[in-house]
Amino acid sequence: MENLLEELKKPFPVNAISWRIGQKSKDKTSAKMLCYIDARDVMDRLDEVCGTNWSDYYEEVKGRVVCTITIDGKSRSDGAGDTDIEGEKGGLSDAFKRAAVKWGIGRYLYNAKDYNTWVSLVDDKGEIVSDYDVLKVKANKEQLDNVARKLSGENPAKEKANATRAVNKEIKQTEIDTRYNNWLKYWMSHNWSQDANESFRKFLEEAKDYDPEKMKDLIKVFKDKAPELNDSMPDWA
């Protein structure tokens, strides 16, 4: 059950996070945005993690729709009133998502209160945008996408740095492979020389962390060519 809960709690992709206006400023030029996920994304998460081992049940309690989500025989419930948008259907959806939060699904989104989600309702032309067009203002979308990334624990700068390191490592590996093949061909067809020995030792030191086993194979070829120089090899060889 512990592993299951961890899987249910995982953040959703940034593009799965939606936003709606929670409140507006007195002059109607800015709004505080609230984030949420679609009920279908919650269903997909339950299907993905639990397979067919989950179910939902609804009942009315004192005028509120209460949803109970059961997973592997254990149940958690929460409720909601009808929404202003879709009436009973909206109430069912909200109750479902609230019950899902009890299982940890999307719970991290409540931390949005710790971030600035106030955005401008004025577009580039100086006109007030409709409630449905708030995210069409580029700056608003960028701001809220950034909040969504922070909520999910993403760090764009760190990810970019990691990607750069990965690319550089791949480039370095390709260089090492090329030099390895060149040295292998060299020792297969040449005898030992002082200049070659020094260059070879330098290469070994540079390449030992990339593929120690391959380096040892190369050293074996070298030792066969110059057995009297075995003691001159690096300690790890």
C-alpha positions in Angstrom: 0.0 0.0 0.0 2.9 2.4 0.8 4.3 2.1 -2.8 0.8 2.5 -4.2 0.3 5.7 -2.3 3.7 7.1 -3.6 2.6 6.3 -7.1 -0.7 8.0 -6.7 0.9 11.1 -5.2 3.3 11.7 -8.2 2.9 15.1 -9.8 1.1 15.5 -13.2 2.7 17.0 -16.3 2.6 20.8 -16.4 0.3 20.7 -19.4 -2.2 18.7 -17.4 -2.6 21.5 -14.9 -5.5 23.9 -15.6 -6.2 27.3 -14.1 -9.3 29.3 -13.3 -9.9 32.7 -11.7 -10.4 32.6 -8.0 -10.8 36.3 -7.3 -10.3 39.6 -9.0 -8.8 42.9 -7.9 -11.2 45.7 -7.2 -10.4 47.4 -10.5 -10.8 44.1 -12.4 -7.3 44.4 -14.0 -5.7 41.4 -12.2 -6.8 38.1 -10.8 -5.6 35.4 -8.4 -5.6 32.1 -10.3 -6.4 28.7 -8.8 -5.0 25.4 -10.2 -6.8 22.1 -10.7 -6.7 18.9 -12.6 -9.4 17.3 -14.7 -11.4 14.4 -13.3 -10.3 12.3 -16.4 -6.7 12.7 -15.4 -7.5 11.4 -11.9 -9.3 8.4 -13.5 -6.2 7.8 -15.7 -4.0 7.9 -12.6 -6.2 5.4 -10.8 -6.2 3.1 -13.8 -2.5 3.4 -14.3 -1.6 2.7 -10.6 -4.5 0.4 -9.5 -5.7 -1.3 -12.6 -9.2 -2.6 -12.0 -8.7 -2.6 -8.2 -10.5 0.7 -7.6 -14.1 1.9 -7.6 -16.1 5.1 -6.8 -19.5 5.4 -5.1 -21.7 8.5 -4.7 -24.4 9.5 -2.2 -26.1 12.7 -1.0 -25.4 13.7 2.5 -27.2 16.8 3.9 -27.4 18.4 0.4 -23.8 17.6 -0.5 -22.5 15.0 -3.0 -20.1 12.7 -1.3 -17.8 10.4 -3.3 -16.1 7.4 -1.8 -13.1 5.9 -3.6 -12.2 2.4 -2.7 -8.8 0.8 -3.5 -8.0 -2.7 -2.6 -10.9 -2.8 -0.1 -9.9 0.4 1.6 -12.1 3.5 1.2 -11.7 7.3 1.6 -14.4 9.9 1.1 -15.0 13.6 0.6 -17.8 15.7 -0.7 -18.7 18.9 -2.6 -21.8 21.0 -3.3 -23.0 21.6 -6.9 -20.7 23.9 -8.9 -22.0 27.1 -10.5 -20.8 25.8 -13.9 -22.3 22.4 -14.4 -24.7 21.8 -11.5 -25.0 18.2 -10.5 -22.3 17.0 -13.0 -19.9 19.5 -11.6 -20.7 18.5 -8.0 -20.0 14.8 -8.9 -16.7 15.7 -10.5 -15.6 17.9 -7.6 -16.5 15.3 -5.0 -14.6 12.7 -7.0 -11.5 14.9 -7.2 -11.8 15.8 -3.5 -12.0 12.1 -2.6 -8.9 11.4 -4.8 -7.0 14.1 -2.8 -7.6 11.9 0.3 -5.6 9.3 -1.6 -2.9 11.9 -2.4 -3.8 12.4 -6.0 -3.1 16.1 -6.9 -2.7 17.0 -3.2 0.5 18.9 -3.9 -1.5 21.5 -5.9 -2.8 22.9 -2.6 0.8 24.3 -2.1 0.0 26.8 -4.9 -1.0 29.1 -2.1 2.7 29.5 -1.3 3.4 31.1 -4.8 2.3 34.2 -6.5 -0.5 33.3 -8.9 -1.8 36.9 -9.4 -1.8 37.7 -13.1 -2.8 40.6 -15.3 -6.1 40.7 -17.0 -4.8 43.4 -19.4 -3.5 42.2 -22.8 -0.7 43.8 -24.9 -3.2 46.1 -26.4 -4.3 47.5 -23.1 -7.7 45.7 -23.2 -9.3 43.6 -20.4 -9.3 40.0 -21.5 -12.2 37.6 -20.8 -12.1 35.1 -18.0 -11.5 32.4 -20.7 -8.6 34.2 -22.3 -6.4 34.8 -19.3 -3.8 32.2 -20.4 -3.7 33.6 -23.9 -1.6 36.4 -22.4 1.9 35.0 -22.9 3.3 36.4 -19.7 0.4 34.8 -17.7 0.9 31.4 -19.2 4.7 31.5 -18.6 4.2 32.6 -15.0 1.6 29.9 -14.2 3.6 27.2 -16.0 6.6 28.1 -13.9 4.5 27.8 -10.8 3.2 24.4 -11.9 6.8 23.3 -12.4 7.8 24.4 -9.0 4.8 22.6 -7.5 5.9 19.4 -9.1 9.5 19.8 -8.0 10.8 20.5 -11.4 13.9 22.7 -11.7 14.2 23.9 -15.3 17.7 25.4 -14.8 18.9 22.2 -13.1 17.4 20.0 -15.8 19.1 22.1 -18.5 22.4 21.8 -16.7 22.0 18.0 -16.4 21.1 17.8 -20.1 24.2 19.8 -21.0 26.4 17.5 -18.8 24.8 14.4 -20.4 25.6 15.8 -23.9 29.1 16.7 -22.9 29.7 13.3 -21.4 28.4 11.6 -24.6 30.8 13.8 -26.7 33.7 12.9 -24.4 32.8 9.2 -24.6 32.8 9.3 -28.4 36.2 11.0 -28.3 37.5 8.4 -25.9 36.2 5.6 -28.1 37.9 7.0 -31.1 41.2 7.4 -29.4 40.9 3.9 -27.9 40.5 2.4 -31.4 43.4 4.5 -32.7 45.7 3.3 -29.8 44.5 -0.3 -30.3 45.4 -0.2 -34.0 48.7 1.5 -33.1 49.9 -1.1 -30.6 48.8 -3.9 -32.9 51.1 -2.7 -35.7 53.9 -0.7 -33.9 56.6 -1.4 -31.4 57.2 0.6 -28.2 58.7 4.1 -28.3 59.3 6.6 -25.5 57.1 9.3 -27.0 54.3 6.9 -27.6 54.6 5.5 -24.1 54.1 9.0 -22.5 51.1 9.8 -24.7 49.6 6.4 -24.0 49.9 6.9 -20.2 48.3 10.3 -20.5 45.4 8.8 -22.5 44.9 6.0 -19.9 44.6 8.5 -17.1 42.0 10.5 -19.0 40.0 7.5 -20.0 40.1 5.2 -17.0 36.8 6.4 -15.6 34.9 5.9 -18.8 35.4 2.2 -19.3 38.1 0.6 -17.1 37.6 -2.8 -18.6 38.2 -1.6 -22.1 41.3 0.2 -20.9 42.6 -3.0 -19.3 42.1 -4.8 -22.6 44.2 -2.1 -24.3 46.9 -2.3 -21.7 47.2 -6.0 -22.2 47.9 -5.4 -25.9 50.6 -2.9 -24.9 52.2 -5.2 -22.3 52.5 -7.9 -24.9 54.4 -5.4 -27.0 56.7 -4.2 -24.2 56.6 -6.6 -21.3 59.7 -4.9 -19.7 57.6 -1.8 -19.2 54.8 -3.4 -17.2 55.9 -1.6 -14.0 55.5 1.8 -15.8 51.8 1.4 -16.1 49.3 3.2 -13.7 48.6 1.5 -10.4 45.0 0.7 -11.4 46.0 -0.9 -14.7 
